[in-house]
């Protein structure tokens, strides 16, 4: 925990609004004297792009330092010509294509789905829809639908379905050349929009076609569709998986996709052609959706054994949506350690889930969970992902869980110290992010407003408004709504009223009525600020704009009490928080050092925690685990690979592949053990609910932290034989199979 900061040192030049609660009184009436926001130049100077003049100076120095030569080898001329050709192809990506195809490709590149679909009939009639063109249009359609918000997709489903029906008709009429990946996109689209029967009908047609139309990947997409449709039992989906393996055997695919398969050389990349990973993804998804977590994890093990650095992101993401948070976190971090780059939104959703889980933790656990959010950011960035402003925003929001409850007195001495400590932590961390080059925009400023509202730091919110004005950030309805809520939480009735008046002016200037969402926000804010009289005044003043639905929504909001679960455990004072806060500071420092370096993280030199609970014991010693791993992943009847001059590749994250495969194997076993514990706990809760006659809550929250009873060795199984039996039972392997 850093020493307590003086008042002057707390006014960060990068963010003057970031002030400890203890400075609030000193700030009264002095807002105008605060420095404006000035982003630190330390980062921008380190990444300064040299000007042409600078470049010429560097070049001239290089010219002077090296003897000139006019001899150019044939290889150099060839490489230069290749470079020129590559540049030309990037500048003219569709050169040489027929004019209609070139224009079609341009519409695809610009994301103009509607225009591309208008051109489709002409291209199809002219025989210009090659397999690649079919892939391009279906990929654009599927990806565009997948990225839409749920409400927008629901509104526009018929439009997208009309496009898909045209494509399906053209494919079935042989007017458009087929492409396996294109059919995968179409089947997946039917899953996204929940048009199950149309998807099943199209799959049934595909299944009856020859290999020009269907391959193992199409089987995989169909298995996913049928799994979510929930009309076909898992046994039938497993049979469909076996059918796909048998129909498209590839190079002994059925063997290599088996959990017991052995690699010829664990130190090398897999070079076996045609292994159907999309088919594996399909059955893995089906198993998770239908509750067969054990075999789903075995399929995950197969994927990471075959392709330790190139597992498709979707295989990882499905665990995130179908398994408890503790398992989702572990699988996500394992993927990052392997160099798998997940979709940009995945990290944000993981942070949101961690944030929500903090509500069910003790104060000590909340700090540990918050640290896990920073760990996830570091791992994602270190694997090649991008750190965005939304990730900082969610980190700021997570600190709100550390603030004392609003139900307690604002003047409680210990609570005031805790608020001061947490606010100072946010001030320091946000300032460090800004210094590292992370811009402060509306997203992050909105989160800071909300945080300071809950911290009851009304003056700090005022500073944010002043700085937004200095930065010429114009207020909008969203900003005003955030301010109404924040000032309500802070108990600042006067500022709340001012922001509401501005919100009303916005609505009147645009000729629209105040939305139901705005009224609910005002109702909650006036209730928090004990200013119901202002709400009643506004209801009277704007009565001509109110509908019955809005009035009922306001009444429900006033009558509804906060439903957040009570904080577990005893409250922490500042001294008790110090070690945990220090660990968060240290992890943020590592994250920002990586962010500024622009490099990938060497996970081998800088191990990253893969589990939320830092007290979680290992299953067994590394020595025992490696012995059992070798028993299960080598064939004693075959000689080991000969030592040769062939180099042993490293993963992008610093691991030799044989070591990475072993580490992933261990991590998957740890996750399977957590899954077994969760399923046992859930079964017990179900049994208790049946016995008591009380319904089970919709969602059983898997505990992130468990009480472990382990021997002094800090491992669950100190005996190698007990560990072996546990692993074989989890994997469903009989001892005779490895004898």
C-alpha atoms as one frame of an Amber mdcrd trajectory, in Angstrom:
protein
   0.000   0.000   0.000   1.582   3.338  -0.981   1.972   5.949   1.760  -0.906
   8.314   2.339  -0.682  11.082  -0.253  -0.588  14.770   0.561  -3.303  16.988
  -0.857  -1.016  18.585  -3.416   0.336  15.275  -4.655  -3.163  13.922  -5.194
  -4.007  16.462  -7.879  -2.729  14.513 -10.836  -1.868  16.695 -13.848  -3.383
  13.966 -16.027  -6.661  13.904 -14.142  -7.403  16.625 -11.630 -10.747  15.075
 -10.749  -9.031  12.069  -9.147  -9.006  13.203  -5.554  -9.174  11.348  -2.242
 -12.323  11.806  -0.246 -10.396  13.530   2.533  -9.770  16.482   0.180 -13.416
  17.177  -0.518 -13.854  19.978   2.009 -10.730  21.738   0.778 -12.130  21.625
  -2.729 -15.344  23.491  -1.959 -15.542  26.602  -4.081 -12.140  26.014  -5.638
 -13.063  23.971  -8.688 -12.047  26.741 -11.050  -8.480  26.608  -9.716  -7.891
  22.982 -10.685  -5.546  22.287 -13.550  -7.215  21.226 -16.784  -6.702  17.710
 -17.971  -3.396  17.404 -19.762  -2.499  13.966 -21.075   1.067  13.070 -20.218
   3.471  13.426 -23.105   5.824  10.755 -21.783   4.181   8.021 -23.803   3.555
   9.956 -26.990   7.169  10.998 -27.211   8.361   7.423 -26.963   6.250   6.365
 -29.919   6.771   9.507 -31.989   6.755   8.808 -35.704   9.817  10.337 -37.317
   9.164  13.071 -39.836  10.466  12.932 -43.372  13.229  15.293 -42.337  14.187
  13.052 -39.423  14.087  10.010 -41.673  16.357  11.664 -44.196  18.799  12.559
 -41.445  18.888   8.981 -40.240  19.301   7.785 -43.793  22.145  10.185 -44.472
  23.925   9.018 -41.337  23.533   5.431 -42.435  24.829   6.318 -45.895  27.904
   7.885 -44.380  28.557   4.978 -42.078  28.489   2.324 -44.809  30.554   2.025
 -47.966  28.480   2.472 -51.094  28.127  -0.402 -53.530  26.366  -0.682 -56.858
  26.369  -4.461 -57.097  22.892  -5.983 -56.826  22.493  -9.736 -56.793  19.832
 -11.568 -58.786  18.189 -12.599 -55.526  18.004  -8.961 -54.390  16.407  -7.910
 -57.670  13.905 -10.760 -57.358  13.000  -9.851 -53.774  12.590  -6.175 -54.654
  10.313  -7.051 -57.552   8.295  -9.323 -55.238   7.935  -6.459 -52.783   6.775
  -4.099 -55.547   4.281  -6.707 -56.761   2.948  -7.207 -53.229   2.490  -3.458
 -52.760   0.700  -3.234 -56.106  -1.602  -6.134 -55.211  -2.502  -4.439 -51.941
  -3.205  -1.172 -53.712  -5.231  -2.900 -56.466  -6.622  -5.967 -54.677  -9.161
  -6.803 -57.399  -7.075  -6.014 -60.466  -7.640  -8.368 -63.393 -11.128  -9.448
 -62.343 -14.181  -8.962 -64.568 -15.737  -5.572 -63.890 -18.938  -6.937 -62.224
 -16.863  -9.157 -59.919 -14.504  -6.300 -59.106 -17.413  -4.070 -58.083 -18.949
  -6.948 -56.104 -15.673  -7.460 -54.232 -15.450  -3.741 -53.504 -18.928  -3.762
 -51.969 -17.908  -6.748 -49.848 -14.731  -4.979 -48.720 -16.727  -1.893 -47.715
 -19.255  -4.008 -45.805 -22.157  -2.990 -48.045 -24.196  -6.176 -47.726 -27.352
  -4.755 -49.307 -25.549  -3.592 -52.444 -23.660  -6.877 -52.762 -26.926  -8.828
 -52.523 -28.444  -6.642 -55.248 -25.592  -7.663 -57.546 -25.880 -11.384 -56.728
 -28.568 -12.385 -59.303 -26.597 -10.824 -62.168 -23.360 -12.533 -61.110 -25.128
 -15.861 -60.623 -26.793 -15.680 -64.041 -23.434 -14.932 -65.645 -21.665 -17.811
 -63.922 -19.417 -15.394 -62.035 -20.169 -16.607 -58.504 -17.038 -18.642 -57.878
 -16.676 -20.580 -54.609 -14.589 -17.741 -53.178 -17.241 -15.156 -54.023 -19.841
 -17.364 -52.351 -17.664 -17.511 -49.254 -17.200 -13.739 -49.175 -20.903 -12.882
 -49.287 -21.932 -15.525 -46.740 -19.123 -14.534 -44.360 -20.164 -10.875 -44.531
 -23.801 -11.766 -43.901 -23.078 -14.096 -40.971 -20.557 -11.803 -39.282 -22.749
  -8.723 -39.655 -25.708 -10.498 -38.054 -23.539 -11.903 -35.277 -22.209  -8.479
 -34.283 -25.614  -6.822 -33.955 -27.161  -6.123 -30.584 -29.873  -8.592 -29.738
 -32.700  -6.075 -30.037 -31.434  -4.791 -33.405 -31.018  -8.324 -34.739 -34.539
  -9.210 -33.639 -35.868  -6.147 -35.444 -33.925  -6.880 -38.653 -34.153 -10.680
 -38.687 -36.518 -10.795 -41.656 -34.209  -8.631 -43.744 -31.251 -10.936 -43.138
 -33.387 -14.027 -43.613 -34.461 -12.754 -47.024 -30.796 -12.526 -48.019 -30.043
 -16.015 -46.721 -33.047 -17.518 -48.486 -31.821 -16.073 -51.785 -28.372 -17.570
 -51.223 -29.770 -20.951 -50.208 -32.009 -20.992 -53.294 -29.096 -20.159 -55.595
 -26.894 -22.827 -53.994 -29.563 -25.505 -54.189 -30.319 -24.512 -57.803 -26.613
 -24.819 -58.701 -26.537 -21.173 -59.784 -23.847 -20.375 -57.216 -20.677 -22.419
 -56.775 -20.508 -24.032 -53.327 -17.809 -23.498 -50.726 -17.634 -25.584 -47.548
 -16.957 -22.578 -45.309 -19.848 -20.720 -46.975 -22.247 -23.480 -45.981 -20.841
 -23.329 -42.447 -21.652 -19.603 -42.354 -25.205 -20.173 -43.572 -25.942 -22.953
 -41.082 -24.414 -20.854 -38.300 -26.574 -17.901 -39.339 -29.725 -19.954 -38.802
 -28.415 -20.696 -35.300 -27.742 -17.003 -34.579 -31.287 -15.945 -35.521 -32.866
 -19.072 -33.969 -34.545 -20.138 -37.213 -34.138 -23.760 -36.303 -36.343 -25.525
 -38.817 -34.967 -23.663 -41.815 -31.484 -24.469 -40.595 -32.314 -28.141 -40.123
 -33.915 -28.309 -43.573 -30.847 -26.758 -45.196 -28.529 -29.115 -43.302 -30.611
 -32.114 -44.364 -30.198 -31.044 -47.988 -26.432 -30.506 -47.531 -26.002 -33.904
 -45.917 -27.391 -35.603 -49.020 -24.951 -33.856 -51.380 -21.512 -34.959 -52.510
 -18.143 -33.763 -51.239 -18.324 -30.581 -53.322 -21.020 -29.334 -50.954 -20.289
 -30.940 -47.616 -17.237 -31.798 -45.567 -16.459 -32.386 -41.892 -16.680 -28.672
 -41.066 -20.275 -28.551 -42.339 -21.047 -31.505 -40.065 -19.548 -29.542 -37.166
 -21.724 -26.488 -37.836 -24.794 -28.707 -38.106 -24.025 -30.392 -34.777 -23.868
 -26.965 -33.095 -27.177 -25.952 -34.674 -28.865 -29.168 -33.567 -27.373 -28.922
 -30.079 -28.908 -25.495 -29.463 -32.166 -26.546 -31.148 -32.496 -29.092 -28.341
 -34.640 -31.606 -30.205 -32.013 -34.262 -30.871 -30.495 -36.200 -27.942 -26.765
 -35.992 -27.336 -26.377 -39.654 -28.304 -27.658 -38.840 -31.797 -25.294 -35.883
 -32.052 -22.396 -38.154 -31.083 -23.464 -40.509 -33.875 -23.491 -37.588 -36.297
 -19.970 -36.716 -35.145 -18.819 -40.277 -35.805 -20.507 -40.145 -39.207 -18.535
 -37.017 -40.060 -15.268 -38.659 -39.016 -16.048 -41.796 -41.009 -17.280 -40.013
 -44.128 -14.240 -37.708 -44.196 -11.470 -39.819 -42.665  -8.622 -37.461 -43.628
  -5.289 -38.857 -42.393  -6.413 -41.241 -39.650  -8.587 -38.425 -38.267 -10.624
 -40.777 -36.096  -7.478 -41.822 -34.242  -5.937 -38.364 -33.889  -9.209 -36.894
 -32.586  -9.342 -39.504 -29.832  -8.476 -38.394 -26.261  -6.018 -41.313 -26.022
  -4.132 -40.538 -29.257  -0.351 -40.162 -29.081   1.630 -37.563 -30.989   4.738
 -38.749 -32.838   6.747 -35.802 -31.464   5.410 -33.537 -28.722   8.090 -30.921
 -29.398   6.848 -30.138 -32.911   3.821 -28.530 -34.513   1.188 -30.903 -35.857
   1.593 -31.267 -39.617  -1.158 -33.826 -40.207  -3.304 -32.420 -43.008  -7.075
 -32.171 -42.942  -7.861 -32.807 -39.276 -11.482 -31.617 -38.828 -11.166 -29.107
 -35.989 -14.535 -27.506 -36.804 -16.150 -30.915 -36.387 -14.423 -31.245 -33.007
 -15.712 -27.783 -32.102 -19.237 -28.859 -32.970 -19.291 -31.909 -30.725 -17.496
 -30.034 -27.930 -20.236 -27.397 -28.031 -22.951 -30.047 -28.064 -21.456 -31.757
 -25.025 -21.264 -28.519 -23.061 -24.773 -27.420 -24.002 -26.159 -30.816 -23.001
 -24.222 -31.024 -19.723 -21.532 -33.568 -20.644 -18.763 -31.390 -19.222 -16.299
 -34.250 -18.817 -16.173 -35.255 -22.479 -16.244 -31.591 -23.491 -13.035 -31.050
 -21.540 -11.511 -34.118 -23.180 -12.327 -32.576 -26.569 -10.656 -29.366 -25.400
  -7.618 -31.434 -24.437  -7.539 -32.909 -27.949  -7.629 -29.432 -29.498  -4.764
 -28.114 -27.376  -2.745 -31.303 -27.915  -3.027 -31.087 -31.691  -2.752 -27.320
 -32.061  -1.327 -25.890 -28.808  -0.921 -22.380 -30.265  -3.705 -22.316 -32.865
  -6.909 -23.462 -31.188  -9.906 -21.696 -32.795 -11.172 -18.973 -30.420 -14.754
 -20.278 -30.586 -13.667 -23.524 -28.885 -12.508 -21.495 -25.895 -15.421 -19.057
 -25.895 -18.083 -21.732 -25.651 -16.693 -22.708 -22.217 -17.097 -19.108 -21.207
 -20.813 -19.126 -21.962 -21.653 -22.640 -20.802 -19.534 -23.142 -17.661 -19.234
 -21.339 -14.300 -17.007 -18.293 -14.016 -14.119 -20.027 -12.246 -13.778 -22.522
 -15.101 -14.340 -19.875 -17.782 -11.548 -17.774 -16.285  -9.130 -20.701 -16.202
  -9.827 -21.784 -19.784  -9.542 -18.186 -21.008  -6.194 -17.651 -19.264  -4.910
 -21.001 -20.521  -5.772 -19.967 -24.067  -3.973 -16.647 -23.601  -0.903 -18.479
 -22.296  -0.943 -20.500 -25.509  -1.130 -17.386 -27.685  -4.778 -17.767 -28.708
  -6.239 -14.324 -29.474  -9.901 -14.222 -28.513 -12.492 -11.865 -29.943 -12.252
  -8.294 -28.644 -15.486  -8.431 -26.673 -14.520 -11.564 -24.756 -12.279  -9.808
 -22.223 -14.910  -7.163 -21.519 -17.588  -9.758 -20.824 -15.185 -11.694 -18.585
 -14.516  -8.509 -16.607 -18.255  -7.884 -16.309 -18.786 -11.397 -14.939 -15.969
 -10.935 -12.425 -17.484  -7.612 -11.406 -20.881  -9.211 -10.843 -19.353 -12.101
  -8.872 -17.773  -9.652  -6.417 -21.237  -8.994  -5.001 -21.238 -12.531  -3.560
 -17.721 -12.364  -2.067 -16.260 -11.332   1.258 -14.172  -8.125   1.234 -10.949
 -10.155   1.069 -12.319 -12.175  -1.834 -13.508  -9.030  -3.599  -9.959  -7.682
  -3.698  -8.712 -11.011  -5.048 -11.445 -11.056  -7.712 -10.619  -7.485  -8.706
  -6.976  -8.475  -9.073  -8.106 -11.321 -11.339  -9.696  -8.731 -13.627  -6.296
  -7.054 -14.003  -4.670 -10.457 -14.554  -7.147 -11.171 -17.355  -6.319  -7.821
 -18.966  -2.604  -8.593 -18.766  -2.990 -12.098 -20.188  -5.208 -10.925 -23.036
  -2.797  -8.137 -23.954   0.185 -10.463 -23.584  -1.257 -13.013 -25.997  -1.685
 -10.426 -28.752  -5.025  -8.893 -27.842  -5.822  -5.181 -27.710  -6.391  -3.173
 -24.544  -9.320  -0.801 -25.060 -10.915   2.030 -23.126 -13.861  -0.202 -22.240
 -11.547  -2.508 -20.312 -10.370   0.377 -18.135 -13.993   1.423 -17.702 -14.940
  -1.996 -16.349 -11.935  -1.981 -14.045 -13.082   1.351 -12.599 -16.572  -0.070
 -12.070 -15.183  -3.042 -10.170 -13.754  -0.737  -7.489 -17.297   0.340  -6.591
 -17.732  -3.052  -4.947 -15.024  -2.166  -2.416 -16.844   0.955  -1.222 -18.854
   0.801   2.021 -22.580   0.242   1.747 -24.768   3.302   1.159 -27.015   2.178
   3.973 -24.357   3.150   6.510 -23.661   6.670   7.672 -21.546   8.791   5.362
 -19.759  10.145   8.424 -18.710   6.791   9.890 -14.969   7.255  10.497 -13.847
   3.813   9.329 -16.067   3.947   6.257 -14.697   7.383   5.365 -11.161   6.006
   5.544 -12.103   3.064   3.325 -13.740   5.373   0.775 -10.611   7.516   0.843
  -8.397   4.457   0.316 -10.442   3.095  -2.588 -10.802   6.506  -4.229  -7.055
   7.088  -3.975  -6.497   3.679  -5.569  -8.729   4.573  -8.510  -6.966   7.954
  -8.793  -3.561   6.310  -8.955  -4.539   3.549 -11.370  -6.405   5.792 -13.810
  -3.553   8.293 -13.714  -1.092   5.497 -14.519  -3.248   4.353 -17.444  -3.373
   7.896 -18.820   0.400   8.263 -18.472   0.812   4.977 -20.360  -1.180   6.331
 -23.298  -4.740   5.203 -22.615  -7.081   8.063 -23.605  -9.784   9.244 -21.240
 -12.980   9.445 -23.260 -16.704   9.476 -22.531 -16.733   5.775 -21.669 -14.095
   6.063 -18.949 -15.313   9.430 -17.721 -18.814   8.022 -17.367 -17.479   5.180
 -15.233 -15.559   7.690 -13.111 -18.728   9.742 -12.603 -20.564   6.648 -11.445
 -17.707   5.617  -9.154 -17.423   9.046  -7.527 -21.169   9.087  -7.051 -21.061
   5.908  -5.032 -17.988   7.224  -3.207 -20.068  10.303  -2.281 -17.456  12.559
  -3.860 -19.712  15.186  -5.415 -16.862  17.661  -5.913 -14.894  15.139  -7.955
 -17.905  14.735 -10.255 -17.943  18.502 -10.659 -14.291  18.385 -11.660 -15.093
  15.865 -14.374 -17.763  18.201 -15.766 -15.302  21.106 -15.767 -12.647  19.083
 -17.530 -15.108  17.789 -20.120 -15.966  21.412 -20.835 -12.276  22.293 -21.132
 -11.825  19.418 -23.573 -14.834  20.672 -25.551 -16.724  17.443 -24.941 -20.332
  18.429 -25.437 -22.869  17.002 -23.037 -25.540  14.695 -24.381 -28.516  12.834
 -22.960 -26.390   9.865 -21.897 -23.944  12.080 -20.013 -26.746  13.980 -18.273
 -28.457  10.747 -17.294 -25.183   9.475 -15.812 -24.764  12.712 -13.891 -28.292
  12.609 -12.497 -27.620   9.098 -11.217 -24.141   9.939  -9.883 -25.231  13.083
  -8.034 -28.145  11.118  -6.602 -25.768   8.494  -5.221 -23.544  11.261  -3.877
 -26.517  12.884  -2.121 -26.013  16.192  -3.944 -29.618  17.277  -4.488 -28.805
  20.685  -5.986 -26.463  19.319  -8.676 -28.948  16.542  -9.409 -31.633  19.149
 -10.113 -29.321  21.132 -12.401 -28.424  18.068 -14.486 -32.061  17.045 -14.744
 -32.992  20.500 -16.026 -30.338  20.176 -18.739 -31.704  16.748 -19.671 -35.196
  18.220 -20.007 -33.819  20.992 -22.221 -32.203  18.383 -24.469 -35.509  16.593
 -24.902 -37.439  19.793 -25.585 -34.863  20.999 -28.123 -35.362  17.777 -30.076
 -39.119  17.831 -29.750 -39.398  14.552 -27.869 -40.743  13.597 -24.481 -38.596
  12.472 -21.568 -38.080   8.724 -21.885 -39.212   6.168 -19.356 -35.545   5.353
 -18.706 -34.866   8.995 -17.811 -37.792   9.095 -15.383 -36.681   5.878 -13.701
 -33.193   7.345 -13.325 -34.629  10.480 -11.710 -36.799   8.421  -9.371 -33.827
   6.353  -8.173 -31.608   9.428  -7.844 -34.093  11.526  -5.861 -34.760   8.558
  -3.616 -31.007   8.148  -2.947 -30.561  11.892  -2.372 -33.672  12.109  -0.173
 -35.134  14.646  -2.588 -38.498  13.148  -3.522 -40.014  16.639  -3.431 -38.112
  17.532  -6.594 -39.457  14.444  -8.345 -43.010  15.389  -7.389 -42.435  18.911
  -8.682 -41.198  17.572 -12.019 -44.114  15.171 -12.306 -46.453  18.110 -11.943
 -44.494  20.413 -14.261 -44.169  17.781 -17.024 -47.482  16.037 -16.441 -48.537
  16.673 -20.047 -45.681  14.441 -21.264 -46.381  11.496 -18.959 -48.064   8.311
 -20.081 -49.690   5.728 -17.856 -46.780   3.349 -18.467 -44.250   5.973 -17.386
 -46.187   6.797 -14.208 -46.383   3.109 -13.323 -42.648   2.691 -13.984 -41.863
   5.599 -11.637 -44.062   4.114  -8.922 -42.399   0.706  -9.250 -38.953   2.301
  -9.049 -39.819   4.160  -5.854 -41.330   1.073  -4.257 -38.496  -1.263  -5.237
 -35.729  -1.655  -2.703 -32.149  -2.456  -3.792 -31.808  -6.194  -4.384 -28.038
  -6.535  -4.237 -26.938  -9.334  -1.897 -25.598  -8.378   1.496 -21.858  -8.084
   1.778 -20.401 -11.278   3.174 -17.853 -11.390   5.949 -16.735  -8.641   8.279
 -15.937  -5.182   6.913 -12.263  -4.455   6.315 -10.411  -1.414   7.567  -7.668
   0.318   5.604  -4.882  -1.623   7.308  -6.491  -4.951   6.421  -6.973  -3.826
   2.819  -3.354  -2.743   2.387  -1.765  -6.053   1.262  -4.514  -6.751  -1.256
  -4.426  -3.233  -2.658  -0.646  -3.452  -2.969  -1.007  -6.654  -4.999  -3.439
  -4.851  -7.330  -0.999  -1.954  -7.774   1.810  -4.381  -8.606  -0.280  -6.239
 -11.166  -1.400  -2.973 -12.797   2.251  -1.888 -13.012   3.113  -5.121 -14.833
   0.138  -4.654 -17.155   1.087  -1.099 -18.087   4.755  -1.982 -18.587   3.593
  -4.603 -21.075   1.187  -2.115 -22.663   3.949   0.438 -23.213   6.396  -2.160
 -24.525   4.101  -3.279 -27.350   5.450  -6.820 -26.944   3.872 -10.172 -26.249
   4.183 -11.517 -22.729   6.684 -14.293 -22.095   4.375 -16.455 -19.986   7.205
 -18.860 -19.165   9.397 -16.167 -17.618   6.419 -14.290 -16.145   3.869 -16.901
 -15.015   0.308 -15.615 -14.833  -2.238 -16.993 -12.337  -4.779 -19.215 -14.075
  -7.182 -19.436 -11.141  -9.203 -16.755  -9.393  -8.574 -18.235  -5.947  -4.900
 -17.692  -5.023  -5.210 -20.266  -2.232  -6.281 -23.028  -4.599  -3.943 -26.015
  -4.111  -2.406 -27.916  -7.013  -3.634 -31.433  -7.730  -0.174 -32.886  -7.213
   3.520 -32.229  -7.540   4.913 -31.352 -10.964   7.113 -34.450 -10.837   4.176
 -36.795 -10.240   2.023 -35.060 -12.836   4.757 -35.326 -15.461   5.232 -39.045
 -14.809   1.509 -39.685 -15.290   1.427 -37.382 -18.316   4.199 -39.371 -19.969
   2.349 -42.599 -19.241  -0.777 -41.304 -20.986   0.757 -39.445 -23.915   3.545
 -41.740 -25.107   3.528 -45.238 -26.569   6.085 -47.462 -24.785   6.127 -49.789
 -27.805   7.536 -47.059 -30.012  11.004 -45.541 -29.644  11.100 -41.873 -28.673
  11.792 -39.402 -31.475  15.457 -39.257 -32.336  17.422 -36.172 -31.418  18.117
 -34.281 -34.588  19.139 -30.916 -35.857  15.483 -29.981 -36.354  14.790 -26.927
 -34.239  12.200 -27.115 -31.496   9.752 -24.262 -32.023   8.530 -21.988 -29.264
   5.015 -20.697 -28.815   4.515 -16.939 -29.336   4.307 -16.744 -25.543   7.721
 -18.279 -24.851   7.021 -21.974 -24.224   8.637 -24.951 -25.966   5.698 -26.861
 -27.444   6.274 -30.008 -25.386   6.249 -27.948 -22.188   3.165 -26.007 -23.318
   1.304 -29.220 -24.112   2.118 -30.550 -20.651   1.066 -27.331 -18.913  -2.230
 -27.259 -20.817  -2.878 -30.910 -19.961  -2.396 -30.105 -16.267  -4.591 -26.994
 -16.434  -7.426 -28.905 -18.086  -7.253 -31.524 -15.319  -7.429 -28.748 -12.710
 -10.468 -27.276 -14.471 -12.097 -30.715 -14.632 -11.587 -31.098 -10.879 -13.287
 -27.733 -10.326 -16.117 -28.790 -12.629 -16.609 -32.014 -10.690 -16.761 -30.081
  -7.399 -19.312 -27.655  -8.847 -21.499 -30.432 -10.267 -21.414 -32.220  -6.909
 -22.453 -29.031  -5.094 -25.225 -28.361  -7.602 -26.565 -31.908  -7.306 -26.669
 -31.500  -3.535 -28.621 -28.235  -3.832 -31.088 -29.867  -6.208 -31.571 -32.754
  -3.798 -32.137 -30.355  -0.890 -34.653 -28.369  -2.949 -36.567 -31.541  -3.766
 -36.588 -32.638  -0.120 -37.726 -29.225   1.113 -40.229 -28.628  -1.659 -38.737
 -25.201  -2.356 -37.830 -24.342  -5.954 -34.153 -24.053  -6.810 -33.032 -20.579
  -7.855 -32.718 -20.144 -11.605 -28.941 -19.928 -11.547 -26.706 -21.645  -9.034
 -23.678 -19.456  -8.357 -20.543 -21.574  -8.309 -18.292 -20.388  -5.474 -15.072
 -18.770  -6.653 -13.423 -19.567  -3.343 -13.624 -22.877  -1.538 -12.311 -24.061
   1.798  -9.570 -26.565   1.092  -8.268 -29.180   3.477  -4.900 -30.246   2.130
  -1.796 -31.819   3.644   1.304 -29.811   4.493   2.635 -30.331   0.956   0.008
 -27.867  -0.385  -1.231 -30.361  -2.963  -4.503 -32.265  -3.010  -2.875 -35.644
  -3.688   0.525 -36.178  -2.095   0.514 -39.836  -3.152   1.372 -40.474  -6.797
  -0.928 -43.486  -6.908  -3.891 -41.503  -5.550  -3.194 -38.764  -8.067  -3.046
 -41.321 -10.887  -6.383 -42.843  -9.864  -7.981 -39.382  -9.719  -6.712 -38.452
 -13.189  -7.725 -41.755 -14.754 -11.200 -41.471 -13.241 -11.629 -37.914 -14.522
 -10.523 -38.902 -18.007 -12.490 -42.147 -18.006  -9.369 -44.237 -18.608  -8.971
 -47.726 -17.180  -5.595 -48.569 -15.710  -5.213 -51.498 -18.085  -5.199 -49.056
 -21.011  -1.821 -47.667 -19.955  -0.307 -50.881 -18.651
